[in-house]
Amino acid sequence: MAVCPAEEARELMRQWVETWRQAGDELAAQRRVEIESTNTQEAVQQIFGSDGMTDGLPPRQTSGLVEQQAWFARLRR
């Protein structure tokens, strides 16, 4: 018995959706690892350059969100 084109297309679409669902899960896990392993202080220095304010300081134990917002405010001026 032959498979009708509509059923075949539906099956291909189902496989496509399932493939991307699995890929999405794996990409989300990879993104999480990359975010957690990022050195925020180094990233800020790469983006904004070093003005010497943070040279020699130990890494912060906070998320850096407050500092990030301060940098953005400085850039707006």
Secondary structure by P-SEA (a helix, b strand, c coil): ccccaaaaaaaaaaaaaaaaaaaaaaaaaaaaaaaaacaaaaaaaaaccccccccccccccccaaaaaaaaaaaaac
